[in-house]
Amino acid sequence: MRGGLVFKVKLIIINALILMAFTPIISQAQLDDPTRPPGHRLALPNGQKVVTRYVVSSVRLSATRRSAIINDRSVEIGDTVNGARVIAIYPSSVKLKKQGKFFTIRIFSRIAKKNRVQ
């Protein structure tokens, strides 16, 4: 009976130490806030820059209209999303312009990189 109690106490102590070791890592992780408005940016300490991510999840092309879903928002050519103007919409990518610089975002580019097999 006493041996079982000693084992349980040791197990509780080990679990507490593991939890204490990982608490700073978990608390420092930046979590997405589902109630935060689209395009909202957090202020970072020490003058660090906020990197805006653009994710194209869908492209819709027809004879008269081109639209895309970027960061869960429907946009057309000429619209602005998170400070970038939509310049062109292609079957598998969207061309954007921000602060005078052009860049192209491929459909599901973030997911494709994450799941790439080497």
Secondary structure as GFF3:
##gff-version 3
##sequence-region A 1 118
A	DSSP	alpha_helix	2	28	.	.	.	ID=ss1
A	DSSP	three_ten_helix	45	47	.	.	.	ID=ss2
A	DSSP	beta_strand	56	61	.	.	.	ID=ss3
A	DSSP	beta_strand	66	70	.	.	.	ID=ss4
A	DSSP	beta_strand	73	76	.	.	.	ID=ss5
A	DSSP	beta_strand	80	81	.	.	.	ID=ss6
A	DSSP	beta_strand	84	89	.	.	.	ID=ss7
A	DSSP	beta_strand	93	98	.	.	.	ID=ss8
A	DSSP	beta_strand	101	106	.	.	.	ID=ss9
A	DSSP	alpha_helix	109	114	.	.	.	ID=ss10
###
